[in-house]
Amino acid sequence: MAKKILIIDDSALMRRVISDIINKGNEYEVAAIAKDGVEGFDLIVSNPNLYSAIILDINMPKMNGLELLKELQKNRIDQTVIVVSTVAKEGAKETIQALEYGAFDFVTKPENYLETKSEAFKNKIHEMLNVATSTRASIRRTAAASGSHTARQGTSKSKNDTKGSAILELRRRNQEANATAKKVDGNSFTGIKSGKKKLVALACSTGGPKSLQQVIPMLPKNLDAGVVMVQHMPAGFTASLAQRLNEMSEITVKEAADGDIISKGVVYIAPGGRHLRIVKSGTASRIKLSDEPAIEGLRPCANIMYDSLGSADYDELTCVVLTGMGADGTNGIKGIAARHKKMHVIAQDEETSVVYGMPKALAQTGLVDEILPLNQIAEAITKNVGVS
């Protein structure tokens, strides 16, 4: 049976073009179309388990794409939404917001009609649908139409996942986490500066921007380590991501710049379109960016970041891998282990991952020390590295 897709776009031409792309073949069919967010919301509410995925534009009358995503989040309506918009290229901030409000991923809409007929655009739509409709959330939701118990459980889980996205709520939880951490005793966390040089290295891909809201803002500003991070994104988007996370967090978040000296209590996000390495610089460590070719289609590539840590001047490393397609990060972490560096490895669990690819590949190596749900990862990082 073909998977049913809803298209929400104010352009009749784009609705037709995308419909033709989706209906080609037997795997997908356009079950409904809407010309704005109001119509789209009504269609979703009337049958919330019908659609395997939704194609959503951002700029629309009455209710735009961001407003629709917020409305779905507010009402705890779980949907798999792919943003297809020119804004995904022209306005990175709106795209980051869409991902934070629960969009699965985005595709840049061509700026002219000829480009919409290109094989590249067609392939991108189908590739995104293939991944999005294969996720546990999409499968469970559409299975709910048959009334299965598993689907009902899955819907309940997704409702809970939408809580706590407001900035004040994030900061309140951060303060509570810090207070709890200070009460913890033992070898893993004392709340006292250890004197050891530590670094946290985090990698994520699909589902990352939303998931990071439950990790980065939960880290204390006096974390006894710097944090370097690879989030798979094109050039032009990571600056907005860093800005958004910095607004939500007590810890400082910035897009990494070439030559940055890594400081404790600062999160450095690899710029989209550039690889990031950590190199020794006297008694300190600094960031080195490069424009080398993409590795397996990825730039930045987490394997490059992790591989550089094998020879970096740190006493302790904490490697964290969150939701994402593929296996990026696994080979790099295996390389660190082969050099016998002291390392603590944390992977996100399957249940809370948007796409259980990267953390699954890492878990299968046997190198993972902790497999945790998303809402426990920040606490695990803090306990492992401590505060200064």
Salt bridges, closest charged atoms under 4 A:
ASP9 OD2 - LYS109 NZ 2.74
ASP20 OD1 - ARG16 NH1 3.21
GLU29 OE2 - LYS4 NZ 3.02
GLU39 OE2 - LYS35 NZ 2.41
ASP57 OD1 - LYS109 NZ 3.49
ASP78 OD2 - ARG141 NH1 3.26
GLU100 OE1 - ARG244 NH2 2.59
GLU119 OE2 - LYS122 NZ 3.66
GLU169 OE2 - ARG172 NH2 2.59
GLU176 OE2 - ARG172 NH1 2.41
ASP224 OD2 - LYS198 NZ 3.56
ASP224 OD1 - LYS264 NZ 2.77
ASP260 OD2 - LYS254 NZ 2.61
ASP291 OD1 - ARG274 NE 2.94
GLU292 OE2 - ARG277 NH1 2.48
ASP307 OD1 - ARG339 NH2 3.75
ASP313 OD2 - LYS197 NZ 3.31
GLU316 OE2 - LYS196 NZ 3.29
GLU316 OE2 - LYS342 NZ 3.40
ASP328 OD2 - HIS232 NE2 2.71
GLU350 OE2 - ARG136 NH1 3.19
GLU351 OE1 - ARG136 NH2 2.57
GLU351 OE2 - ARG140 NH1 2.85
ASP369 OD2 - HIS344 ND1 3.81
GLU370 OE2 - HIS344 NE2 2.66
GLU379 OE2 - LYS383 NZ 3.10
